Amino acid sequence: MWKVRRELAALKILGAVVCAALAVYWWLAGDTRGMILAVPATLLVGAMALRDLLVPVRLSADESGITVVQGYAGHRHVPWEQIQDVKVDVRTRFGLRSEMLEIDTGDNLHIFSPHELGVSPTEVAAALRRRGT
């Protein structure tokens, strides 16, 4: 079971609270431009935080297959037989290395970041390969 780290979810909640406080401050100050920035930021960061609270587990594996988050808060179970490929896409851009876990089921490509998994995608890919065989 791989899930979003609690610290990241808490940081998103804090970010939403800060954006909301800025929106109130700029509303009281009569600053329309600040409101135009703060209100959508509050909604966006708040929605991301809410997803982390509602669906913290993004990927899990058992004997029958894997369960992945699909859409905002839905789940989809994929049997091992339907998984065509599990790989890690590694890219280096501006001197920073990034990894993304890609699970190809033929009809869907499920992509997970290290932030969603709570660990390195390389570790998760290795664990899925061991369990799937």
Accessible surface in RSA format (square Angstrom, percent):
REM  Atomic radii and reference values for relative SASA: ProtOr
REM  Chains: A
REM  Algorithm: Lee & Richards
REM  Probe-radius: 1.40
REM  Slices: 20
REM RES _ NUM      All-atoms   Total-Side   Main-Chain    Non-polar    All polar
REM                ABS   REL    ABS   REL    ABS   REL    ABS   REL    ABS   REL
RES MET A   1   142.50  73.8  93.83  62.1  48.67 115.9  72.80  61.9  69.70  92.3
RES TRP A   2    42.00  16.9  40.21  19.5   1.80   4.2  25.01  13.3  16.99  27.6
RES LYS A   3    85.36  41.6  81.17  49.8   4.20  10.0  41.73  37.6  43.63  46.5
RES VAL A   4     7.16   4.7   2.66   2.4   4.50  10.8   2.66   2.3   4.50  12.2
RES ARG A   5   129.75  54.5 123.24  62.8   6.51  15.5  40.26  55.0  89.49  54.2
RES ARG A   6   194.26  81.6 186.27  95.0   7.99  19.0  73.69 100.7 120.57  73.1
RES GLU A   7   112.16  64.4 102.01  77.2  10.16  24.2  59.24 114.6  52.93  43.2
RES LEU A   8    39.83  22.2  37.09  26.5   2.74   6.9  39.68  27.9   0.15   0.4
RES ALA A   9    10.34   9.5  10.34  16.0   0.00   0.0  10.34  14.6   0.00   0.0
RES ALA A  10    57.18  52.6  50.72  78.3   6.46  14.7  52.55  74.0   4.63  12.3
RES LEU A  11   113.98  63.5 107.68  77.0   6.30  15.8 110.73  77.8   3.25   8.7
RES LYS A  12    43.39  21.2  40.48  24.8   2.92   6.9  22.13  19.9  21.27  22.7
RES ILE A  13    67.97  38.7  67.32  50.2   0.64   1.6  67.95  48.9   0.02   0.1
RES LEU A  14   103.14  57.4 100.73  72.1   2.41   6.1 102.78  72.2   0.36   1.0
RES GLY A  15    25.68  31.7   0.00   N/A  25.68  31.7  25.21  69.2   0.47   1.1
RES ALA A  16    14.67  13.5  13.75  21.2   0.92   2.1  14.09  19.8   0.58   1.5
RES VAL A  17    88.92  58.5  85.85  77.7   3.07   7.4  88.21  76.6   0.70   1.9
RES VAL A  18    75.08  49.4  73.52  66.6   1.56   3.8  75.01  65.2   0.07   0.2
RES CYS A  19    23.91  18.1  23.64  26.4   0.27   0.6   0.27   0.7  23.64  25.5
RES ALA A  20    37.27  34.3  35.40  54.6   1.86   4.2  36.98  52.1   0.29   0.8
RES ALA A  21    59.58  54.8  47.25  72.9  12.33  28.1  54.96  77.4   4.61  12.2
RES LEU A  22    71.12  39.6  70.78  50.6   0.35   0.9  70.97  49.8   0.15   0.4
RES ALA A  23    11.00  10.1  10.52  16.2   0.48   1.1  10.86  15.3   0.13   0.4
RES VAL A  24    85.35  56.2  83.87  75.9   1.48   3.6  85.30  74.1   0.06   0.2
RES TYR A  25   137.30  64.1 134.76  76.7   2.54   6.6  90.13  67.7  47.17  58.1
RES TRP A  26    62.57  25.1  62.57  30.3   0.00   0.0  49.46  26.4  13.11  21.3
RES TRP A  27   166.08  66.6 154.14  74.6  11.93  28.0 125.21  66.8  40.87  66.3
RES LEU A  28   131.32  73.1  97.38  69.7  33.94  85.3 100.45  70.5  30.87  83.1
RES ALA A  29    67.25  61.8  25.30  39.0  41.95  95.4  37.88  53.3  29.37  77.8
RES GLY A  30    61.68  76.1   0.00   N/A  61.68  76.1  35.44  97.2  26.25  58.8
RES ASP A  31    56.53  39.6  49.67  49.4   6.86  16.2  18.79  44.2  37.74  37.6
RES THR A  32    94.26  67.0  87.76  89.0   6.50  15.5  59.46  79.9  34.80  52.6
RES ARG A  33   197.54  82.9 195.37  99.6   2.17   5.2  68.85  94.1 128.68  78.0
RES GLY A  34     4.87   6.0   0.00   N/A   4.87   6.0   4.27  11.7   0.60   1.3
RES MET A  35    49.74  25.8  48.53  32.1   1.21   2.9  48.86  41.5   0.88   1.2
RES ILE A  36   111.95  63.7 103.40  77.0   8.55  20.6 109.51  78.9   2.44   6.6
RES LEU A  37   128.11  71.3 120.31  86.1   7.80  19.6 122.25  85.9   5.86  15.8
RES ALA A  38     4.93   4.5   0.69   1.1   4.24   9.6   4.93   6.9   0.00   0.0
RES VAL A  39    60.45  39.8  59.62  54.0   0.83   2.0  60.40  52.5   0.05   0.1
RES PRO A  40    73.46  53.5  67.90  61.9   5.56  20.2  70.43  58.1   3.03  18.9
RES ALA A  41    34.66  31.9  28.23  43.6   6.42  14.6  33.73  47.5   0.93   2.5
RES THR A  42    29.86  21.2  28.71  29.1   1.16   2.8  28.71  38.6   1.16   1.7
RES LEU A  43   122.35  68.1 114.79  82.1   7.56  19.0 117.91  82.8   4.44  11.9
RES LEU A  44   115.12  64.1 110.81  79.3   4.31  10.8 114.91  80.7   0.21   0.6
RES VAL A  45    31.37  20.6  31.37  28.4   0.00   0.0  31.37  27.3   0.00   0.0
RES GLY A  46    23.73  29.3   0.00   N/A  23.73  29.3  19.11  52.4   4.62  10.3
RES ALA A  47    42.76  39.3  37.15  57.3   5.60  12.7  41.06  57.8   1.70   4.5
RES MET A  48    81.63  42.3  77.12  51.0   4.51  10.7  56.14  47.7  25.49  33.8
RES ALA A  49     4.77   4.4   4.77   7.4   0.00   0.0   4.77   6.7   0.00   0.0
RES LEU A  50    89.34  49.8  87.74  62.8   1.60   4.0  88.85  62.4   0.49   1.3
RES ARG A  51    51.70  21.7  51.70  26.4   0.00   0.0  11.80  16.1  39.90  24.2
RES ASP A  52     4.43   3.1   0.42   0.4   4.02   9.5   0.00   0.0   4.43   4.4
RES LEU A  53   105.62  58.8  81.96  58.6  23.67  59.5  83.99  59.0  21.63  58.2
RES LEU A  54   107.57  59.9  79.55  56.9  28.02  70.4  81.78  57.4  25.79  69.4
RES VAL A  55     7.78   5.1   5.82   5.3   1.96   4.7   7.78   6.8   0.00   0.0
RES PRO A  56    52.91  38.6  52.91  48.2   0.00   0.0  52.91  43.7   0.00   0.0
RES VAL A  57    38.51  25.3  37.42  33.9   1.08   2.6  37.42  32.5   1.08   2.9
RES ARG A  58     7.17   3.0   6.35   3.2   0.82   2.0   0.60   0.8   6.57   4.0
RES LEU A  59     0.30   0.2   0.00   0.0   0.30   0.8   0.22   0.2   0.08   0.2
RES SER A  60    31.71  26.8  31.43  41.9   0.29   0.7  15.89  33.8  15.82  22.2
RES ALA A  61    19.35  17.8   2.43   3.7  16.93  38.5   4.14   5.8  15.21  40.3
RES ASP A  62    59.58  41.7  59.29  59.0   0.29   0.7  24.97  58.8  34.61  34.5
RES GLU A  63   155.07  89.0 131.74  99.7  23.33  55.5  75.32 145.7  79.76  65.1
RES SER A  64    63.86  54.0  49.83  66.5  14.03  32.3  50.16 106.8  13.70  19.2
RES GLY A  65     0.33   0.4   0.00   N/A   0.33   0.4   0.00   0.0   0.33   0.7
RES ILE A  66     0.26   0.1   0.09   0.1   0.17   0.4   0.26   0.2   0.00   0.0
RES THR A  67    36.49  26.0  34.30  34.8   2.19   5.2  20.51  27.6  15.97  24.1
RES VAL A  68     0.00   0.0   0.00   0.0   0.00   0.0   0.00   0.0   0.00   0.0
RES VAL A  69    13.56   8.9   1.59   1.4  11.97  28.8   1.59   1.4  11.97  32.5
RES GLN A  70    78.66  44.0  71.04  51.9   7.62  18.1  29.45  62.7  49.22  37.3
RES GLY A  71    59.11  72.9   0.00   N/A  59.11  72.9  43.45 119.2  15.66  35.1
RES TYR A  72   103.05  48.1  89.72  51.0  13.33  34.7  92.35  69.4  10.70  13.2
RES ALA A  73    41.47  38.1  24.57  37.9  16.90  38.4  25.51  35.9  15.96  42.3
RES GLY A  74    34.90  43.0   0.00   N/A  34.90  43.0  31.05  85.2   3.85   8.6
RES HIS A  75   114.19  62.4  80.26  55.8  33.92  86.8  55.20  56.9  58.98  68.6
RES ARG A  76    49.64  20.8  44.48  22.7   5.16  12.3  22.09  30.2  27.55  16.7
RES HIS A  77    83.96  45.9  62.23  43.3  21.73  55.6  53.14  54.8  30.82  35.9
RES VAL A  78     0.00   0.0   0.00   0.0   0.00   0.0   0.00   0.0   0.00   0.0
RES PRO A  79    40.84  29.8  40.84  37.2   0.00   0.0  40.84  33.7   0.00   0.0
RES TRP A  80    37.95  15.2  28.25  13.7   9.70  22.8  27.53  14.7  10.41  16.9
RES GLU A  81   152.68  87.7 115.63  87.5  37.05  88.2  74.58 144.2  78.11  63.8
RES GLN A  82    87.56  49.0  79.97  58.4   7.59  18.1  32.09  68.3  55.47  42.1
RES ILE A  83    28.27  16.1   9.56   7.1  18.71  45.1   9.56   6.9  18.71  50.8
RES GLN A  84   125.73  70.3  89.34  65.3  36.39  86.6  34.11  72.6  91.61  69.5
RES ASP A  85    66.77  46.8  61.74  61.5   5.03  11.9  19.82  46.6  46.95  46.8
RES VAL A  86    16.52  10.9  10.28   9.3   6.24  15.0  10.28   8.9   6.24  16.9
RES LYS A  87   102.37  49.9 102.37  62.8   0.00   0.0  46.07  41.5  56.30  60.0
RES VAL A  88    34.07  22.4  12.02  10.9  22.05  53.1  12.02  10.4  22.05  59.8
RES ASP A  89    34.93  24.5  30.34  30.2   4.58  10.8   5.71  13.4  29.22  29.1
RES VAL A  90    65.43  43.1  40.22  36.4  25.21  60.7  40.22  35.0  25.21  68.4
RES ARG A  91   133.01  55.8 127.02  64.8   5.99  14.3  41.73  57.0  91.28  55.3
RES THR A  92   100.25  71.3  68.22  69.2  32.03  76.3  47.97  64.4  52.27  79.0
RES ARG A  93   150.19  63.1 144.33  73.6   5.86  14.0  53.41  73.0  96.78  58.7
RES PHE A  94   192.86  96.5 150.11  93.0  42.76 111.3 165.12 100.1  27.74  79.4
RES GLY A  95    71.64  88.3   0.00   N/A  71.64  88.3  34.31  94.1  37.33  83.6
RES LEU A  96   134.32  74.8 131.35  94.0   2.97   7.5 132.38  93.0   1.95   5.2
RES ARG A  97   154.40  64.8 121.86  62.1  32.54  77.5  53.76  73.5 100.64  61.0
RES SER A  98    60.74  51.3  54.98  73.4   5.76  13.3  44.70  95.2  16.04  22.5
RES GLU A  99    19.36  11.1  17.09  12.9   2.27   5.4   7.34  14.2  12.02   9.8
RES MET A 100    66.90  34.6  66.90  44.3   0.00   0.0  56.52  48.1  10.37  13.7
RES LEU A 101     0.00   0.0   0.00   0.0   0.00   0.0   0.00   0.0   0.00   0.0
RES GLU A 102    25.90  14.9  25.19  19.1   0.71   1.7   0.94   1.8  24.95  20.4
RES ILE A 103     0.00   0.0   0.00   0.0   0.00   0.0   0.00   0.0   0.00   0.0
RES ASP A 104    46.25  32.4  46.09  45.9   0.15   0.4   6.39  15.0  39.86  39.8
RES THR A 105     9.46   6.7   0.01   0.0   9.45  22.5   0.01   0.0   9.45  14.3
RES GLY A 106    45.97  56.7   0.00   N/A  45.97  56.7  13.74  37.7  32.23  72.2
RES ASP A 107   106.83  74.8  70.02  69.7  36.81  87.0  49.23 115.9  57.60  57.4
RES ASN A 108    49.76  34.3  42.06  40.6   7.70  18.5  11.34  27.3  38.42  37.1
RES LEU A 109    94.54  52.7  68.08  48.7  26.46  66.5  68.08  47.8  26.46  71.2
RES HIS A 110    16.73   9.1  12.95   9.0   3.78   9.7   7.53   7.8   9.20  10.7
RES ILE A 111    83.74  47.7  61.62  45.9  22.13  53.3  61.62  44.4  22.13  60.0
RES PHE A 112     7.50   3.8   7.48   4.6   0.02   0.0   7.50   4.5   0.00   0.0
RES SER A 113    19.60  16.6  19.60  26.2   0.00   0.0  14.60  31.1   5.00   7.0
RES PRO A 114    47.43  34.6  43.59  39.7   3.84  13.9  43.83  36.2   3.59  22.3
RES HIS A 115   113.69  62.1 108.85  75.7   4.85  12.4  78.66  81.1  35.03  40.8
RES GLU A 116    39.34  22.6  39.04  29.5   0.30   0.7  17.14  33.1  22.21  18.1
RES LEU A 117     2.60   1.4   0.00   0.0   2.60   6.5   0.00   0.0   2.60   7.0
RES GLY A 118    21.73  26.8   0.00   N/A  21.73  26.8   6.40  17.6  15.32  34.3
RES VAL A 119    59.83  39.4  48.37  43.8  11.45  27.6  59.76  51.9   0.07   0.2
RES SER A 120    38.57  32.6  29.99  40.0   8.58  19.8  28.06  59.8  10.51  14.7
RES PRO A 121     0.50   0.4   0.50   0.5   0.00   0.0   0.50   0.4   0.00   0.0
RES THR A 122    70.49  50.1  69.82  70.8   0.67   1.6  65.14  87.5   5.35   8.1
RES GLU A 123   105.93  60.8  96.40  72.9   9.53  22.7  44.59  86.2  61.34  50.1
RES VAL A 124     0.58   0.4   0.01   0.0   0.57   1.4   0.58   0.5   0.00   0.0
RES ALA A 125     0.34   0.3   0.34   0.5   0.00   0.0   0.34   0.5   0.00   0.0
RES ALA A 126    37.77  34.7  34.47  53.2   3.30   7.5  37.15  52.3   0.62   1.6
RES ALA A 127    25.94  23.9  21.67  33.4   4.27   9.7  22.32  31.4   3.62   9.6
RES LEU A 128     2.74   1.5   0.99   0.7   1.75   4.4   0.99   0.7   1.75   4.7
RES ARG A 129   115.14  48.3 108.27  55.2   6.87  16.4  60.92  83.3  54.22  32.9
RES ARG A 130   168.69  70.8 149.10  76.0  19.59  46.6  79.55 108.7  89.15  54.0
RES ARG A 131   122.15  51.3  98.34  50.1  23.81  56.7  29.10  39.8  93.04  56.4
RES GLY A 132    33.33  41.1   0.00   N/A  33.33  41.1   7.58  20.8  25.75  57.7
RES THR A 133   149.83 106.6  87.32  88.5  62.51 149.0 103.32 138.8  46.51  70.3
END  Absolute sums over single chains surface
CHAIN  1 A     8486.1       7008.2       1477.9       5464.9       3021.2
END  Absolute sums over all chains
TOTAL          8486.1       7008.2       1477.9       5464.9       3021.2
